[in-house]
Amino acid sequence: MKEKKHVERRQAKNNEIRELVEKAQKVCFSFFPDKYKYNSAEAVLELGLDEELVDQLLEDYIAQIIKAVSQFEEMLYILQSDKDANKKLVYTNLRELAHKNLGVAKNLRIEDAIVLLDDLMRKDDLEHLFLCIEALRACAITLKPTYAYNTIKLIEVKSTF
């Protein structure tokens, strides 16, 4: 009986991960029609690190991006509110967070993230920037779906406390 419940939970989790990935792929592919696929080999070669360490750095990056997306959203909502109130828009915090994450993406040679974070650093179109953070999260999910799913669930659990 316990084994059956365990199997059912694992199947439910796998289904949730599959759905998460399908949605993420649609977002990524709408932003990057060439269907970019990350390959850590370039980072391993150029950084002179072993594959296991690059894999760990990639997981750290995924967690960092998933956490940063909520910060980006909050900053963009503030900017949108300021725009609606005809206030001067100050992008400094948004651009600093993008810059911080851009360095990691460049080191790991994550090309789609580099494009998105560069847009977050340089563009002023709020609608486009909202799309960028949605795509950034989605592209992070596609890098390591199970790890991303577990990170998302952990953040959800922590936010209930």
C-alpha positions in Angstrom: 0.0 0.0 0.0 2.8 2.4 0.9 4.6 1.6 -2.3 1.5 2.3 -4.4 1.1 5.7 -2.8 4.8 6.4 -3.4 4.4 5.5 -7.0 1.3 7.6 -7.4 3.1 10.6 -5.8 6.1 10.2 -8.1 3.8 9.9 -11.1 1.9 13.1 -10.0 5.2 14.9 -9.6 6.4 13.7 -13.0 3.2 15.0 -14.5 3.6 18.4 -12.9 7.2 18.6 -14.1 6.1 17.6 -17.6 3.4 20.3 -17.6 5.9 22.9 -16.2 8.4 22.0 -19.0 5.8 22.1 -21.8 4.7 25.6 -20.7 8.3 26.8 -20.3 9.3 25.5 -23.7 6.4 27.3 -25.3 7.5 30.6 -23.7 11.2 30.0 -24.6 10.4 29.0 -28.2 8.2 32.0 -28.7 11.0 34.2 -27.6 13.8 32.2 -29.3 12.3 30.5 -32.4 15.6 28.8 -33.2 15.0 26.5 -30.2 18.2 27.2 -28.4 19.5 24.3 -26.3 22.1 24.8 -23.6 25.3 22.8 -23.8 27.6 22.9 -20.8 30.6 21.7 -22.8 31.6 25.2 -23.8 31.6 26.4 -20.2 33.6 23.3 -19.1 36.2 24.0 -21.8 36.5 27.7 -21.5 36.3 27.9 -17.7 38.6 24.9 -17.2 36.3 23.4 -14.7 35.0 19.8 -14.5 31.6 19.0 -15.7 30.3 18.2 -12.1 31.3 21.7 -10.9 29.7 23.4 -13.9 26.6 21.3 -13.3 26.5 22.6 -9.6 27.0 26.2 -10.8 24.2 25.7 -13.3 21.9 24.5 -10.5 22.9 27.6 -8.4 22.1 29.8 -11.4 18.7 28.2 -11.8 17.8 28.8 -8.2 19.1 32.3 -8.4 17.0 33.1 -11.4 13.9 31.6 -10.1 14.3 33.7 -6.9 15.2 36.8 -8.9 12.1 36.6 -11.1 9.9 37.6 -8.2 12.2 40.6 -7.5 12.2 41.6 -11.1 8.4 41.4 -11.2 8.1 43.6 -8.1 10.5 46.1 -9.6 8.6 46.2 -12.8 5.2 46.7 -11.1 6.7 49.6 -9.2 8.0 51.1 -12.5 4.5 50.5 -14.1 2.9 52.3 -11.1 5.3 55.2 -11.5 4.6 55.3 -15.2 0.9 55.4 -14.6 1.4 58.2 -12.1 3.5 60.1 -14.6 6.6 59.9 -12.4 10.1 59.6 -13.6 11.1 56.0 -14.1 14.2 54.9 -12.3 15.5 51.5 -13.6 18.6 51.4 -11.3 17.6 48.5 -9.1 16.2 46.4 -12.0 19.4 46.9 -14.0 21.7 46.1 -11.0 19.9 42.8 -10.5 20.0 42.0 -14.2 23.7 42.9 -14.2 24.4 40.5 -11.2 22.7 37.7 -13.0 24.2 38.5 -16.4 27.7 37.8 -15.1 26.7 34.3 -14.0 25.0 33.6 -17.3 28.0 34.8 -19.3 30.4 32.7 -17.2 28.2 29.6 -17.8 27.7 30.5 -21.5 23.9 30.4 -21.2 23.1 32.3 -24.4 19.3 32.8 -24.0 19.7 34.2 -20.6 22.5 36.6 -21.8 20.0 38.0 -24.4 17.2 38.4 -21.9 19.3 39.9 -19.1 20.9 42.2 -21.5 17.4 43.4 -22.5 16.6 43.9 -18.9 19.7 46.0 -18.5 19.2 48.2 -21.5 15.6 48.5 -22.6 12.9 50.7 -21.2 9.7 49.1 -22.7 8.0 47.8 -19.6 5.8 45.4 -21.6 8.9 43.9 -23.2 10.6 43.7 -19.9 7.7 41.7 -18.3 8.0 39.3 -21.3 11.8 39.0 -20.7 11.4 37.9 -17.1 8.7 35.4 -18.1 11.1 34.0 -20.7 14.0 34.1 -18.3 12.2 31.9 -15.8 11.0 29.6 -18.5 14.4 29.2 -20.0 15.9 28.5 -16.5 13.3 25.8 -16.1 14.2 24.1 -19.3 17.9 23.9 -18.3 17.2 21.3 -15.5 13.5 20.8 -15.1 13.5 18.6 -12.0 15.9 20.8 -10.2 13.8 23.9 -11.2 10.6 22.2 -10.1 12.1 21.3 -6.7 13.3 24.9 -6.3 9.9 26.4 -7.1 8.2 24.0 -4.7 10.8 24.9 -2.0 10.1 28.6 -2.5 6.4 28.0 -2.3 6.8 26.1 1.0 9.1 28.7 2.5 6.7 31.5 1.5 3.9 29.9 3.6 5.9 30.4 6.8 
